[in-house]
Amino acid sequence: MAPYMGLMRSMSLKDKRTVVDFLMDDMKEHNDKEMFESSLKEWQRDTRFLSSSSAVTSHPAFRRIVNMGGNAVPFIIEEIAHKPSNLVWALNAIFHKKTGSGKTVTDACKLWIEELKKF
């Protein structure tokens, strides 16, 4: 850490803020990923034998993922691209959009992935 302290002292205030913002964003992303993965594991464990979609989507861990908002989207996309699941319905809640309504989970996952690739 000591070599970087000298470097930071010689930086402008604007550059110091840029470095700090970068480090804070990196920490936040790491924390978001941990929160997402922890919530995902809990949700999968607790809902794997449920057939009620309302029970699956009202589970507290699912709600935590939805409440992460846009921060959860890259993790959700990565997960459903790898293995389609009911997790796709979190995207409907985050974006307030019913993409894939009436479709199979696999089709809904494909639709969301295609939709989000546009951005």
GIFEN-V421794 format. One record per pair of residues at least 6 apart in sequence whose C-alpha atoms are under 7 Angstrom apart, sorted by the first residue. I is the first residue (numbers start at 0). GAP is how many residues later the second one is. Records with the same first field share a line. If there is no record, write none. Layout:
BEGIN
I = GAP, GAP
END
This chain:
BEGIN
7 = 8
31 = 39
35 = 29, 36
38 = 22, 23, 25, 26
39 = 21
41 = 19
42 = 16, 18, 19
46 = 9
49 = 6
64 = 7
65 = 24, 27, 28
68 = 25
76 = 36
79 = 8, 29
83 = 21, 22, 25
84 = 20
85 = 19
87 = 21
91 = 6, 7
98 = 9, 12, 13
99 = 7, 8, 11
END
